[in-house]
Structure formats: structure tokens, C-alpha cells
Amino acid sequence: MAKLIKIHEIDEFSGIRGIPDSAITQEIISNIRGLDEKSELEPFIRNIIYDPNNTPHGPTEIADIITTHVHVRNEKQLAAFILKGRSFDKVTSKIVTHQFAKVRQIAGLNLMILIAVGDIQDDAQRDFIQAAIDAKVNYTIIDAHDLARLLIGYEIICPKDGIPFDEKGCCRNGHSLDDGVKIELNVRERARFTIIKQRDLSIGGAKRYSGIILLDAHYTKDVKKEMIKDATGKLKNSNYYRNEQTKARWGIPKLMLYGYLSLVI
């Protein structure tokens, strides 16, 4: 049975949760309505869902995006997107019904998604929902307001005016993408790491060893250095040997020790 899937239930769109409705101004909506379907809207959506495919548009096109790079509550979906950009200030049934009919014929389809920057008229919503119900496919409708929240949530457009950021993180009004905030936490527990792999590379008259350690990326550089020293000490005193011959030779600690560590963060 077909049902409405809320935008935040799509895992790839969950970043919208951090953008409240009140954050969307009329200026942002105005600029959202100016997004081009092919050069902006489609690439933006593909970027969010990590779908690098670029399919040609033409009379044989079934949907603007057909992809499996979408999950709903962690379940992979075959999804079809119908996108309407700035060329359609009003999205009516007359304009889009033929696309709904094409999309509903996709075998194995799980989700139909309508995204429009213009006003979605009642008859278009009615026919879109009916097409989904007839095909027994779930559906999502994303209007200009929710699209603005989505694109702001994924830092694609400026949260001040709704204008897309360029590759340098600036919009044409001179606003720059925030570099983010550095967070440091002081905790009482000891910094922890795990040795997830170790190898005995001993040759000739020297004991050689290597190790890979797993640690939290949020530790400072100084803490990581101390952890490497600690891990090196543990490896020096390790009872691991690659075979019995090596064990017989190096079972008693020697003075000449060499080694290296790799970090997995």
C-alpha cells in the first residue's frame, strides 16, 4: 500500500532536521524559485544522495533521476525523481501528468519523489498521489520551502539569501560558507586506543615490528603522539611472533628494536 514518506525519513535527506521552518525567509524562497532544473537542481540532488550519474534528457526520458542511492529508514530504495525548476512557476497536472504515468511503469519502483521550485497546484498533487497509489509505490512531495531547508542543511545554498555557493564556498552576495567550529573537550577518562593489527617483521640481527592502532579522531596531536609512544611500548613487550623460529630467537628481549605504527582514525 502506498504511503506518504516525510522528507526527513529519507536517510540521505536527514540533514534537513537541523533547519527550522522559521529559518526560511521570503528572500530565500525567491532565490530558490530561480534554480535551473538541469544545471543546478539535478546536480544538487545528485550531490546529496551521492549519485554521480549524469543521464541525458530527451523525449525518451522516464524521470529526471532514477537511482538506488536512496534509503528510507536504512532500507535501500529504487527511487524516481521528477524535478521542476524555474521554467515552471506553477506546476499543474497538465504539465506533469504524462511524467507521472511514465514513472509508475518502472518495474520494482519503491519511491516517487516530486521536487518543484514553483507553486505545486492541487491538481498536480492529486494526480501525483493517485499515480503512486495505483502503482503501490510510496511518495514524497518537496516544495520550495522544504527544498530550501534541504539545500541549506547540506550547505549547498547560502542560509542568508538562498543563493548557491560556488566552489570556493561563496555566494554572489559575498557571503562565505562557515568554516565550522573547532570543539575541544576535557574529559577525566584516559585516552584510549586499540591495537587492531600487529606484524613481526624481524630479520637478521634486529627485531622489527609494525602495528595499526585505532583511536578517536578528536584527540589532539599531542595526545596522539603520547598514544603512539604507549602503543610502541606495548608492541616492544609483545609475545607475538610470526613463527617458532622467530620466537626462539627473540623470546628474550634484545636491545636493538625497530618499528613503525599506522593510525586508523
N, C-alpha and C positions, 0 to 999 in steps of 0.2 A: 504493500500500500504506500502510495506517495505521501510525503510529508514535508513541511517546511523545515529547512535546515538553517538555523541562525548563523550569521556570518562568523561569529566567534567560535562556533562549533567546528569550523573548518580549521584544522590544526595549523596550516600554513598562514592563516589569517588571524591567529590568536593574539597577535600584537596589537590589534585594534582595541583590546580591553583597556589599555593604558591611556586611551584618548577619549575623554568625556564628550558627550554631545555638545556641551556648552563651549567647548574649545573651537567649534566651527563657526566662523563669522560669515557674514554676507560677502565680504571681500574674498574669502577663501572659496566659497561656493561659486562666485562669479568666475574666478580663475579656473576652477575645476571644470566648469562648463566649456572652457576653451581648449580642453585636451583633445588632441588629434587621435583618432581611433588606431591608425596603423603605426604612426611614428612615436607615439607616447603611451597611449592606454595599453595596447597589447604588450609592448616591451616591459612596461611597469609590472603588469600582472605576471608575465613570464619570469621576471626577476624575483618576485616574491615567492613564487612556487618552485623556483629553481628548475625551470624547464627551458633549456637553451634552443629548442627547435624553432625554426623560422619557416612557417609554411606559406606558400603563395596564396594570394587572394584572387578570386575569379568566379565565373558562373558555376563552376563545379564545386565550389567550397561548401562544406556542410556546416561548419561552425568556425568561429574566429580562432578558437583554441580547443583542441581535443587532446586531453592529457591524462596520464596516470600519476602525475606528480601532485596529487591532492589526497589528503587523508581527512576523514571525519571521525573524530574520537579514536584516532590511531588506526583506523581501518582504511586501507588503500581504496581509492575510488577511481572509476573511469568517469571523467567529468568533461562536459562540453560547455564552453563559454560563448555567449552571444554578447558582443560588445557594440555599444553605440556611442560614438564620440560627438564632437562639436557640430557635425553636419546635421545632427538631429536634435533640434531644440525641444521638440516634442516627439516622444516615442509612442506611436499609435499602433493599433492592431493591423491596420492596412500595411504599415511599413515592415512589420516583423513577423507576421503570421506564417509566411512561407518558410522562414528560417526555423520557427518552432516545429513545423511539420517535418523538415529535413532532420533536425536533431533527434526527434523522438524515434526515428528509424534506426539509430545507431545500436547495433547489437551489443548487449551487455552493459549498456549505459547505466551508471548509478546516480549521477547528479547533473542537473541542468542549472546553469548559473547565468542570470541576466544582469549585465552591468551597463548602466546608462548615465551619461553626464547631463542629459536633458530631462525634462519632466516626463516621467513614465505615466501615461494615461491609463485610466481604469480599464479600458477595453484591452489594452496590451497586457496588463497584469492578469486580467481574467483569462485570456487565451493562452498565456504562458503557463499559468497554473493548470488549466484544463489539459494542455498538451502533456504536462508532467504526469497528471493523474491518469490519463489514457495510456501512457507508456509505462506506468507503475514505476516512475523514477522520482527521486527526491529533488527538491528545487530550492534555489536561493535567489533572492532579488536584492541587488545592491544599487541604491540610488546615489545621487551626487553627494549627499550628506555622509552616508556611510563610506563611500569611496574616498572622500576627503579624510575621514578618520583613519581609514586603512593606509593610505599613502603617507600620511603624517606618521603613523605608528611605525612604518618601515623606513622612515627618513628619506622618502623619495621626493616629497614636496615640502616647501617651507611652511612651518606651523604658524607663521605670522601673516602670510598673504596667499598661501596655496600655490605659489609658483614653483615649478620643478627646479631642483638643484642641478647644477651642471656637474661635470666630472670632478671639479675641484671643491664641490660642496658649497657652492654659492648660487643664490637665485639672482635674477636680473635686477632686483631692487637693492642688491648689495648685502643681503643677509647671508650669514655663513652658518654652515652646519656646526652644531656644538661638538667640540672635541670630546665631550664626555667628562666625567668626574673621577678623579683618582680616589680610591677608597682604601684606607688602611685601618685595620682592626687590631687592637691589642687584646690578646686572649691569654688566659692563665695556663691553658694546656700546652704541653710541649709540642713543637713542630714534629710532624710525623712523616715518615716515608716508608715505602715498601720496596724491597729488592725483588723485582719480578723475574729477573734472569741473571744468571752468572755463568761464566765460562772459565775453564782452566786452560790457559794458553802457554803453559810452562815449556821452555825449550832450553837445551844446553845447561848452562850453569846458573840460570836465572828462573825464578818463579814469576810467571806472568799471569795476570787475571784481568777479567773485564766484567762489568756489571751494568745492568739497566735498572734505574730506580724510578718509582712512580711517586709523584708528590703534587701538592696543590699549587697551581699556577699563581695564586695570590700571595705566596710567600715572597718577601723581599729578596733582592740579590744577595745581601749579606747572610740571610737565613739559609738560602740555598747553598752558599759556599760552606757553611758550617755543617749542613746535612751531607754534603759530598765528603767532607772530612770524616764524619761519623760513619758513613757507608763504607768508605775506604778502609777504615779500621776494622769493620765487621768482615770485609772480604779478606783482609790480611790474615785474620784468625779463623777463616772458614775451614771446615773439614771436608769441603767438596774437592774431589779430584776426578779427572776425566777417566782414569783407569787405574788398575792396581800398580802398574809400574811407576806411574807418577806419584801415587800415594806413598810407595816405598821410598822414593827419593826425597819427597818433600813433606813427609809426615812429621819431621822435626823442623820447626821454624828456622829459616835461613835469614841472613842479613840482607841479601840482595833481592829486592822486591820491586816489580814494576807493574803498573796497571793503569786503566782508564775507566771512566764511568760515562754512561749516557743517561740523560734525563728524559723521562716521559712525563709531560706536564698536562 
